[in-house]
Amino acid sequence: MSVWAELKSNLRKIILMEDRIARLSDALDSLTDQALDHEKRLIRIETMIEMAQQNMPARGKLE
C-alpha cells in the first residue's frame, strides 16, 4: 500500500472516530439529563414518604 493510500485510510478512520465520539457525547449528555431528572423525582418521592410518616398518628404498642 502506498504512503498516500495509507494516509488517506487513516484520515478516514480519524474522521469516523470523531463522528462517533460526537454522537457518544450527545448520548452521554442525554443520559446525564435523564439521571438528574430521576434523582429529582426520587427526592420528591422520599420527601412525600417522610411527610406522610410525620403526619401519621403515633401507634401505641400492642400488648
C-alpha positions as YAML, in Angstrom:
chain: A
units: angstrom
residues:
- id: 1
  name: MET
  ca: [0.00, 0.00, 0.00]
- id: 2
  name: SER
  ca: [1.38, 3.37, -0.89]
- id: 3
  name: VAL
  ca: [2.02, 6.03, 1.70]
- id: 4
  name: TRP
  ca: [-0.76, 8.23, 0.29]
- id: 5
  name: ALA
  ca: [-3.32, 5.43, 0.32]
- id: 6
  name: GLU
  ca: [-2.39, 4.57, 3.90]
- id: 7
  name: LEU
  ca: [-2.59, 8.25, 4.90]
- id: 8
  name: LYS
  ca: [-6.00, 8.56, 3.24]
- id: 9
  name: SER
  ca: [-7.23, 5.44, 5.04]
- id: 10
  name: ASN
  ca: [-6.01, 6.67, 8.41]
- id: 11
  name: LEU
  ca: [-7.54, 10.11, 7.92]
- id: 12
  name: ARG
  ca: [-10.87, 8.47, 7.07]
- id: 13
  name: LYS
  ca: [-10.67, 6.44, 10.27]
- id: 14
  name: ILE
  ca: [-9.95, 9.58, 12.30]
- id: 15
  name: ILE
  ca: [-12.92, 11.39, 10.78]
- id: 16
  name: LEU
  ca: [-15.20, 8.43, 11.53]
- id: 17
  name: MET
  ca: [-13.91, 8.28, 15.12]
- id: 18
  name: GLU
  ca: [-14.59, 11.99, 15.57]
- id: 19
  name: ASP
  ca: [-18.17, 11.47, 14.40]
- id: 20
  name: ARG
  ca: [-18.66, 8.54, 16.75]
- id: 21
  name: ILE
  ca: [-17.19, 10.49, 19.66]
- id: 22
  name: ALA
  ca: [-19.53, 13.40, 18.95]
- id: 23
  name: ARG
  ca: [-22.54, 11.06, 18.91]
- id: 24
  name: LEU
  ca: [-21.39, 9.41, 22.14]
- id: 25
  name: SER
  ca: [-21.00, 12.83, 23.73]
- id: 26
  name: ASP
  ca: [-24.57, 13.74, 22.76]
- id: 27
  name: ALA
  ca: [-25.86, 10.43, 24.11]
- id: 28
  name: LEU
  ca: [-23.97, 10.98, 27.37]
- id: 29
  name: ASP
  ca: [-25.50, 14.45, 27.74]
- id: 30
  name: SER
  ca: [-28.96, 12.95, 27.26]
- id: 31
  name: LEU
  ca: [-28.29, 10.20, 29.82]
- id: 32
  name: THR
  ca: [-26.97, 12.76, 32.29]
- id: 33
  name: ASP
  ca: [-30.16, 14.80, 31.93]
- id: 34
  name: GLN
  ca: [-32.27, 11.68, 32.45]
- id: 35
  name: ALA
  ca: [-30.29, 10.68, 35.55]
- id: 36
  name: LEU
  ca: [-30.72, 14.16, 37.05]
- id: 37
  name: ASP
  ca: [-34.46, 14.02, 36.34]
- id: 38
  name: HIS
  ca: [-34.72, 10.62, 38.05]
- id: 39
  name: GLU
  ca: [-32.76, 11.93, 41.02]
- id: 40
  name: LYS
  ca: [-35.14, 14.89, 41.40]
- id: 41
  name: ARG
  ca: [-38.16, 12.57, 41.20]
- id: 42
  name: LEU
  ca: [-36.68, 10.22, 43.79]
- id: 43
  name: ILE
  ca: [-36.05, 13.11, 46.17]
- id: 44
  name: ARG
  ca: [-39.68, 14.23, 45.79]
- id: 45
  name: ILE
  ca: [-40.94, 10.71, 46.50]
- id: 46
  name: GLU
  ca: [-38.70, 10.37, 49.56]
- id: 47
  name: THR
  ca: [-39.93, 13.74, 50.83]
- id: 48
  name: MET
  ca: [-43.56, 12.72, 50.36]
- id: 49
  name: ILE
  ca: [-42.95, 9.49, 52.30]
- id: 50
  name: GLU
  ca: [-41.20, 11.33, 55.13]
- id: 51
  name: MET
  ca: [-44.02, 13.89, 55.35]
- id: 52
  name: ALA
  ca: [-46.63, 11.13, 55.39]
- id: 53
  name: GLN
  ca: [-44.77, 9.32, 58.18]
- id: 54
  name: GLN
  ca: [-44.60, 12.51, 60.24]
- id: 55
  name: ASN
  ca: [-48.33, 13.12, 59.84]
- id: 56
  name: MET
  ca: [-49.30, 9.60, 60.91]
- id: 57
  name: PRO
  ca: [-50.58, 9.33, 64.47]
- id: 58
  name: ALA
  ca: [-48.22, 7.54, 66.81]
- id: 59
  name: ARG
  ca: [-49.41, 3.98, 67.39]
- id: 60
  name: GLY
  ca: [-49.35, 2.51, 70.85]
- id: 61
  name: LYS
  ca: [-47.60, -0.74, 71.48]
- id: 62
  name: LEU
  ca: [-49.80, -3.77, 71.33]
- id: 63
  name: GLU
  ca: [-49.69, -5.90, 74.45]
...
